[in-house]
Every structure is written in structure tokens, then in C-alpha cells.
Amino acid sequence: MSVIWSLCQLRELGHVIRYEHTMQDIETALNLDPDMAVSAEINRKSHDESSYLKIKPASIRMMPCTSILMFCTWAAFLIIHFVN
């Protein structure tokens, strides 16, 4: 179950990255003013000031860690269950 959870999280992160690239491509094609852009690569100043950027790297690092932790927890419970 934890392996499936990990695969779901990796897929979700892939979608987030894809949407960010799509936003950047659309904003570049429309020649938007950098102050009006949503993507981090075009509007770096606004993104650096937001709390979203401060949370994002931590959540990306934590997602695989929770999957590993859950795998170890499930394995420990299975071992305890079959030993008893």
C-alpha cells in the first residue's frame, strides 16, 4: 500500500511540474508583463516573497520520506503479525 501511495505522490508532483511549465509557456506566448505572471520563472520577485515558495521544497522532500516511513511501518506490522 505504501508503494502505491508513493507512486501516486510522484505522479502528483509530475503533474504540478507540468502545469507550472504550461503556465510559463502560455505567459511567454502572450508576452505578459512579469508583474502579472503567475509562474515562478517569469515573476521571480513575487514568488520569492510568497510563502508558497517557502513551503514547496519542504513538501517535495517530505512526500517520499512519508512513503518510506509507511513502508517500514507496514513491514513491521506484518512481521509482528506473522511472528505471533
Secondary structure, 3 states (H helix, E strand, C coil): CHHHHHHHHHHHHHHHHHHHHHHHHHHHHCCCCCCCCCCCCCCHHHHHHCHHHHHHHHHHHHHHHHHHHHHHHHHHHHHHHHHC
